[in-house]
Amino acid sequence: MDQQLVPVLAAVQDFLQREHGLWIDGGSRPALSGRRSEVRNPASGAVIASVAAGDAADADAAVQSAQRAFASGAWSGLRPAERERILLRLADLLEAHAEELAQLETLNQGKSIQLARAIEVGGSIEFVRYMAGWATKITGETMEVSIPAPPGARFTAFTRREPIGVAVGIVPWNFPLMIAVWKLVPALAAGCSVVLKPASETPLTALRLAELVQQAGVPPGVVNVVTGPGASVGQALAGHPLVGKVSFTGSTEVGKTVGHAALDNMTRLGLELGGKNPMLVLADADIERAAEGALLGAFLNQGQVCAAASRLYVHRSKFQALTEALAEAIAGMRLGPGLDLNARVNPLVSQRQQQAVCRLLERSRAQGARALTGGGAAALPGYFVQPTLLVDVAPDNVAAREEIFGPVLAAVPFDSVDEAVALANDTRYGLTASLWTQDLSAALNIVPRIQAGTVWVNSHIPLDPGLPFGGYKESGIGREFGKGAVESFTEIKSVCIAH
């Protein structure tokens, strides 16, 4: 099948040709060091843009800008309805620039343009509109207290939620625009100012987002973006004494270092970390539906999804039928650049990630796993890895233990529900899981036994802005989405009045 390439918009070409700086205090500026870094297209490896390479001094400048903006009350002092209106205007701007943003994301991250349009941009627009409404719904409580002294005194007591101040959002490279929005908009709804740190590999849409935020009416300094290495910029932001909260999405290993940096100042913390997510297919499951679910759950965004289904546990009676169906479907997946509408599998984000996935596949095979299809890098320009289905995967195999973050699915048979649940929970992670069965009673009995922050039944990977998202164990601390996302950017103040 020939390529069907989406033509690149003139607006996208113009944006790529700019000399991008850091976004601080309402405008673009070079890094204090003058250093810059290249941005590459994962489909070819070609340089498509360059951005300022900030460091700890630039991180401090961004935090100072955000702190001044917060202290001024230019945003935090607005009526909640005014903040809501501006955020809704931002959603309209995202919609008006949807194709531009989707193409930037595809060219920079490598993902399918169809995924970028529907999920990365479309999902972001829905999220902004949902979260905008919470700006007017932040509440406290009144309560009856029983304070015994002084004798005869009466008290009126209540709580109020106040914005936490400067919030830092450290964003990964798998969904650069959408996860930036997940961190930015709840913080803005709560009245905070924000510093975003996009991943070094994928900085472009965060910079464009900052421009649209200001165009929507958010005052200068309220939103800042610092591009640069995580080891310097991210750590400086996480450990900055003026930061009220750090929200980080990324690997468990990096999340731990961010957490340690924040702890020195008792900075509030939200960590959405790694996952090694199981998919349990019971004997009565609809195999065709389960196969479709596994293909989506495992290979969406080339498996570069924290919630991806990477461990497939199938009742032995259905194991051969399901793995044969999957192998046939996976072998027929066309590889190609994200702008190719006919491509089913796109490149990984970077050469580094491609090499990391291939090393893990080599280790897995050395430990006894067998690839029914795929198994290594694809012979194409860019950073492609063949979609891979592994079998003969022992419980201690790297494919059953480590988050590969690539297009790799490990399939294992089981004989009993107890065995399946034990296998599912045999991991240091606990982000998501899915259960496939037509037996409602079985589903309701098994779901409480699975140690994961989200358990889907007969689907895998759908998210909703109103449904809390986060993990058990080493998959993180706190929850994204819903009312709790906005409240996590606030402090609770108790007020007690004697009268």
N, C-alpha and C positions, 0 to 999 in steps of 0.2 A: 504494500500500500504506500503510495507516495506521500511525502510530507504535505501538510496543509498548514502553512505558517501564517500566523496572525501578523499583519503589517504593524510596525511600530509607529505609534503616534508621534507627530512632530513635537508635541509638548513633552513627551518622554525623552526624545532625542535632545531637546534643548536643556532639560533638567540634567541629563547625564553629562553634558558638556560644561556645566558650571563648575567653578572652583568652590566646592562646598567647605564651609567653615563650621565651627561649633555654633549652636544656637543659644546665646546667652543674653539675658536682659532685653529680649525682643528683637534681636538681630543676629546676623551671621558675622563671626569674627574668626581670625586664624587662631590656631593653637599658640600659646605663649612661646613655645619652643620653635614654632615655625614648621614643625614636622608634619608630614602628610602620609597617608597610607592608600594603597590601591584597592579598588573594588573590582571583583572579577565576575564574569558570567560563568556559572558552573557548567553550562552546556558546551562551552568551548574552551574555558580557561582564559579567555581574552580579558584584558583590562577594559572596563567600561566606564569607570569614573574614579575620582579620588576624593578623599575627605580629609579634614584636619585630624591629626593624631594627637589627641589631648593627653594630659598626664595629671598628676595629683594637683598641681597648681591650677589647672583649668577646672578640675572638679571642685576645688574650693571656690573659685570664682562663680561657678554655677550655683553652688549652695548659698553663697552670700547674696547673689541676685534673688534667689527664691526666698530667702529669709527676709530681705528688704521688702519684697512684694507682699509677703504674708503680713509683716508687721504694719505695713501701710494700710491694710484693710481694703485695698483696691479690689480684691476678689473675695476674701473671707468676710468682708463687711457688707457685701451685696445682699439684698434680700434673696432668700432661697429661690423665689420664683424667677428672679433675674438670672441667677446661675443656671436654672433649668432652661430658660429660653436660649441662652447662649450655647449651651450644650446641644440643644435641639438644632440650632443653626449649624453647629459643627457637623451633626449627622447629615444635614442637607448638603453641606459642602463636600463631605465624603461621597455622597451619592452623585453629586454633579461631576466629581473627578474620579469616579469609580474605575473607569477603564484605564486612565493614566496610572492610578495607584496599583491596579492589578498587573499591568505590564511592568512597572518598576519592580514589583515584588517578584514576578517571574524571571525577569532578567537578572536580578540580584541573588535570589534564593534558589532558583532552578525549578520550582514547582510548576505544575500544570497551570496554564492560564485559566482553565475552567475552574480549577480549585481556587485559584487566586480571586477570581470573580465572585464565586458563590460563597466561599467560606471566609477567606482572608478579608475581603472588602465587604461583601454582603453581610457576613456575620458581625463584622465590626460596626456597621451601620445600625443593625438591630440592637447590638449591645449598648451603643451610645444612647439610643432612644429609650431603652429600658432603664439604664442607669440615670439618665437625666431626671426622670421622675422621682428618684429617691432624694434629690436635693430638697424637695418640699415635704419630705416625710421622715426626717430625722427627729426622733422624739426621745424624751426622758420619761420618768415615772414619778407619780406622787405616792407617798406611802405613810402609813400610820406608824409612828415610832413609840417606844415604851421607855423613854429615858426617865429615870426616877428622881433626878435631882436637877435643880433645887426643888424642894417640896412645893407643889402647887403650880409649877411652871407648865406651860403648854408649848408644843413645838409643831411647826409645819415643816415637813421634809420632802425634798424632791431631788431628782437627778436631772442633769442636763448633759448632752453630748456636745463636745467642742472639737473643732478640727485640730489634728495633732501637730500641725505646722508644716515643716518641709518634709515631703515624702520623696523617697528615691525609688524608682522603678528600674530594675536591671532585667533586660529583655533578652531572650535567647534568639537563635538564628532560624528556628524551624518555622515559626509563624511571626515574623518580625512586626508587621503592622498590627495584627489582631491582638497579640499579647501586650504590645505597647498600649493599645487602647484599653485592654483589661486592667492595666495598672493606672493609667492616666485618669480615666473618666470617673471611677469611684472616688479617687482622691479629690478631683475637682468638685464633684458633687458635694463632698463633705466640707469644702471650703479650704482645702490645703493648696499649697503651691508644690510644684513637682520638678524634679530633675530626672530625666530619662537617660539611661545608658544602654544604647542598642549594642548588639553583638558586633564585634569587629568585622565579621564577614558580611553582615547585612544591615548597614546603617542608613540606606537611602530613604526608605519610607518613613522612618522616624523623623528625619529632617523635613520631609515634605509635610508630615503631620503637624509639626510645630508651626509651619507657615500657615496652615489651614486653621489651626487653633487660634492664632492671633487674628486671622481674617474673620473668624466667627465672633470676635469681641472679647476674648480673654486678654486681660491687660498684660503689657510687657513685663517680663520677669517672673510671671506666674508659672510658665512652662519653659524649661530649659532642656537642651539636649547636648550631651557631651559624648563625642565619638572618640574611640581610642582603646587601648588594650585593657582587658578586664583586670589583669594583674596589678595595674597601676590605678586606672580610673575607678574600676569597680570597688577595689579595696579601699581607696580613699573616700569614696562616697559612703560605703557601708560603715566606716569608722569615724565619720565626721561628727563632731559633737553637736552641731546645729541641726542634724537630721532627726526627725521625730519617728519615722518609720522607714524600714527598708522592705520592699517587696521584690523578691527574687524568683525567677523561674529558670531552671537549668538542671545540671547534673547534681546528684547528691554530693559528690566529692567537692565541687566548687561551692555548693550551698553551705556546706559545713564551714568552709573558710569565711564565707560572708557572714554566717551566724556568729562565729567567734569575733570577727571584727566589730559587729554591731553590739555584742554583749558588753564590751568594755565601757560603753556609754549607756547601757541598759536601753538601747534603741529598740523600739517595738519592731517585730519581725514577722514577715510572712514568707514561707518557703514552699514553692511548688516544685518538687524535685522529680527524681527518676521513677521509672516503673518497669516491672517485668511482668506484664499483665497476662493472666491466664484466661483462656476461653474454654469452658467446659461443655462438651456436647454429650448429652445423655442418650441412652439407647432409643428413646422414643422421639428424638428430635427430627425435625424436617431437614433431611440432609442437603437438599438443594438450597434451602434458605440458609443453612449453616455455612455452606460453601461460599455463598455470596457474602455472608457476614465476615467470614475469615479473609476473603480477598480484600474487602474494604478495610477491615480492622487492622490487617497486617501491612498492607501496601499503600494506604493513603499517605501521600506526601513521601513516598519511598520508605515508609516505616519510620520516618523522622518525626514521631509523635510520642509524647510522653505516655499517652493512654493507649498506644498501639497494642493490638493482640500479638504477642510474640511467642506465647506458649499455648499450643493447641492440644488439649486433652480430650480424647474421643473414646467413647465406650468401644471395647474391642469388637463388638458385633458390627459396628459401623466404620471401623478404622480404615479398612482397605478401600471401601467404596468412597469415603470422603477424601482420603489422600490421593486416590487415583483421579478423582474429579478435579481436585485442586492442582495436581501436577499438570494435567492437560490444560487447564485454564491459564496457569502461570506460564507454561511454555509458550503459549500463544500471545503473551503480552508484548506489544511493540514498544521498544525503547526509542526515545527521541527527546529533543529539547522541549521545554515547557511551552513554547509558543506554537508547537506542532499539535494541532487539534486531534490528530490521529494517534498520538503517542499515549500509551497507558502507563509507562514507567519513565520517569525523568531523572536527571542527574542528582546526586547528593550535593550538599551545599558547598563542599570544598574538597580539594585533593587530600587534605589531612583526614577528613571524615571518610572518604573513600578508602584510604589506606587502613584506617582503623577498623572499618567493617571487614575488609578483606583479611586482615590479621586474625580477627576473631573467628572468621569462617575457617581459616587454616587450622587454628587451634581446635575448633570443634571437630573437624574431620580427623585430626590427629588423635582426638580422644574417642573416636569410634563412630561419630555421626556420619550419615550417608546422605548426599544431596540427591533427591529425586529429580530436581531440576535446578538450574542455576549453579551457584557455588563460588562465584568470584567476580572480578572486574569484567566489564564488557569492553570489547574491542572497538571502542568509539572515542572520538575526541571528547574531552570533558571528563566529568567525574561520575561515570556510570558504574553501578553494580547490578549484576543480573538478579532479578527476583528469585529467591531461593526457598525451597521447601526441604527441610531436614527431617529425617527419620532416624531410628536407632539412637535416640538421644537419651543418655543415662541421666539420672537426677543430678549428678555432679558435673555434667558436661557444661562447658562455658555457655553454650546456647540455651541452657536451662537456668543459668545463674546470673549472667551479666546482661545489662541493658545494651544491646547491640546498636540500636538506633539506625537501622538500615532495613532494606527490604528482605528480611529473613524471618521465616516462620518455622518453629520446631514443633513437630507433631509426635505425640506420645499416646499409646493406648492405655486404658485403665479397665479394671474388671468390676469395681464397685464404687458407689457414691462416696463412701468413706475414703477410699483410696484417692479419688479425684479431688476431694476437698483437701486432703493432706498434701497432695502434690501442689495444688493451687496455693496453699499457704506456706509452702516450703521455700520462702524467699525473704530477703531483708526488706523488700519493697512491699507496698500495699496501696497502690494508686487506684487502679481500676480492675475490673474483672467482668466477664459475661458468662451467662448460663443459658444453655439452649435446650429447651424441653417444651413439650406440649402439656405437661402435667402441672397444673397450677399448684396443687398441694406440694409437689416436690420442690417447685420454685420457692414457695413461701417458707419451706422448711430449710432449704439449703442456703438461701441468701444470707440469713444471720450468721452462718458458719464461715462465710468467706471474709477474710481480713483485707478489706479494700474500702477506700473512701467512696467509690461509686461501683455499683453492680448493675449491669444491664441484663435484661432477660430478653432473649431472642433478637438482640441487636448488639452492636459494639461500636462505640465511639461518639454517638450523638451527644451534644452538649446544649444546654439552654441557659440563658442569662439568669434565670430565676432559680436554678438548681445548684446548690453549693457544690464546689469542686475542689478536691484536695485529697491528701493521702494519709494512710496509716503508716506506722513504722518509719523507715528511712525515706519514705516518699514525701515527707514534708511536715510543715507546721502551719495550721490555719487553713482557711477556705477562701477560694475566689467565688465570685458571683453572688447574686441574691442580696438581700438586705445586709447580710453579714459583711459583704465586700465593702460597702460604704461605711458601716460601723467600725470596721477595722482601721479606718483612717481617722478615728475620733478617740478622745479620752472621755471617760465618764467622770463627771464631777458631782459629788454629793453636796447638797445644800441643806443646812439645818437651821431654822429660824426659831428662836425662843421669843414668846410673846405672852 
